[in-house]
């Protein structure tokens, strides 16, 4: 597995610059998931997982390569159930209903309940 976590570590600097620009325009400063990940101590595993997904989406990698990074993020999240309890329950529910991402045409995404 490749270790490309360095670009992810520099991402918050860019986000802060964007936050300052957004602050002046009255728009939301930062995505709620990003804030939650940072506050729960899982920002680095989250950024690594997201970077992997972006690379796969661009055809520069495979979604399967992101599974280990997702697991690392999930384990981090389990250390802070007060912050991530609801999200972890949602992840468990999703895992029970859909085992492949993105869903193949033969396997449509499970309808929201």
C-alpha positions as CSV (number, residue, x, y, z in Angstrom):
1,X,0.0,0.0,0.0
2,X,1.3,3.5,-0.8
3,X,1.9,6.0,1.9
4,X,0.6,9.3,0.6
5,X,-0.5,10.8,3.8
6,X,1.7,13.9,3.6
7,X,-0.6,15.8,1.2
8,X,-3.5,15.1,3.5
9,X,-1.6,16.6,6.4
10,X,-1.3,19.9,4.5
11,X,-4.9,20.0,3.5
12,X,-6.1,21.8,6.7
13,X,-3.8,24.8,5.9
14,X,-5.7,25.2,2.6
15,X,-9.0,24.7,4.3
16,X,-8.2,27.4,6.8
17,X,-7.4,29.8,4.0
18,X,-10.7,28.8,2.4
19,X,-12.4,29.2,5.8
20,X,-11.2,32.8,6.1
21,X,-12.5,33.6,2.6
22,X,-15.8,31.9,3.4
23,X,-16.1,33.7,6.7
24,X,-16.2,37.0,5.0
25,X,-19.0,35.9,2.6
26,X,-21.2,34.5,5.4
27,X,-21.0,30.9,4.1
28,X,-20.3,27.9,6.4
29,X,-16.6,27.7,7.3
30,X,-16.0,24.0,7.2
31,X,-17.9,20.7,6.6
32,X,-19.4,19.2,9.8
33,X,-17.8,15.8,9.1
34,X,-14.3,17.5,8.9
35,X,-14.9,19.3,12.2
36,X,-16.2,16.1,13.9
37,X,-13.2,14.1,12.6
38,X,-10.7,16.7,13.9
39,X,-12.5,17.1,17.3
40,X,-12.6,13.3,17.7
41,X,-8.9,12.9,16.9
42,X,-9.4,11.1,13.6
43,X,-8.5,13.8,11.1
44,X,-5.4,12.1,9.7
45,X,-7.1,8.7,9.0
46,X,-10.1,10.5,7.6
47,X,-8.0,12.6,5.2
48,X,-6.1,9.5,4.1
49,X,-9.3,7.6,3.4
50,X,-10.8,10.6,1.5
51,X,-7.6,11.0,-0.6
52,X,-7.8,7.4,-1.5
53,X,-11.4,7.7,-2.6
54,X,-10.6,10.8,-4.7
55,X,-7.8,9.0,-6.4
56,X,-10.0,6.0,-7.1
57,X,-12.7,8.3,-8.5
58,X,-10.2,9.8,-10.9
59,X,-9.1,6.3,-12.0
60,X,-5.7,6.7,-10.3
61,X,-6.4,3.9,-7.9
62,X,-8.9,1.3,-6.9
63,X,-11.7,1.6,-4.3
64,X,-10.6,-1.7,-2.9
65,X,-7.3,0.0,-1.9
66,X,-9.3,2.2,0.4
67,X,-10.7,-0.6,2.6
68,X,-7.7,-0.8,4.9
69,X,-7.7,3.0,5.3
70,X,-11.5,3.0,6.1
71,X,-10.8,0.3,8.7
72,X,-8.1,2.4,10.2
73,X,-10.5,5.4,10.4
74,X,-13.2,3.2,11.9
75,X,-10.9,1.9,14.6
76,X,-9.9,5.5,15.4
77,X,-13.6,6.5,15.6
78,X,-14.3,3.6,18.0
79,X,-11.9,5.2,20.5
80,X,-14.3,8.2,20.8
81,X,-17.9,6.8,21.0
82,X,-19.2,10.0,22.5
83,X,-18.2,11.8,19.3
84,X,-18.7,9.1,16.7
85,X,-21.3,6.7,18.2
86,X,-24.1,7.7,15.9
87,X,-21.9,7.6,12.8
88,X,-20.5,4.2,13.7
89,X,-24.1,2.8,14.0
90,X,-24.9,4.2,10.6
91,X,-21.7,2.6,9.2
92,X,-22.7,-0.8,10.7
93,X,-26.2,-0.5,9.2
94,X,-24.8,0.4,5.8
95,X,-22.3,-2.5,5.9
96,X,-25.2,-4.9,6.5
97,X,-27.1,-3.7,3.5
98,X,-24.4,-3.0,0.9
99,X,-21.1,-4.7,0.6
100,X,-19.7,-3.0,-2.5
101,X,-19.0,0.6,-3.4
102,X,-19.8,1.9,-5.7
103,X,-22.7,-0.4,-6.2
104,X,-22.6,-2.4,-9.4
105,X,-25.5,-2.0,-11.9
106,X,-26.8,-5.4,-10.8
107,X,-26.7,-4.3,-7.1
108,X,-28.4,-1.0,-6.7
109,X,-27.8,0.9,-3.5
110,X,-30.1,0.0,-0.6
111,X,-33.1,2.3,-0.3
112,X,-33.1,4.6,2.7
113,X,-35.3,3.4,5.5
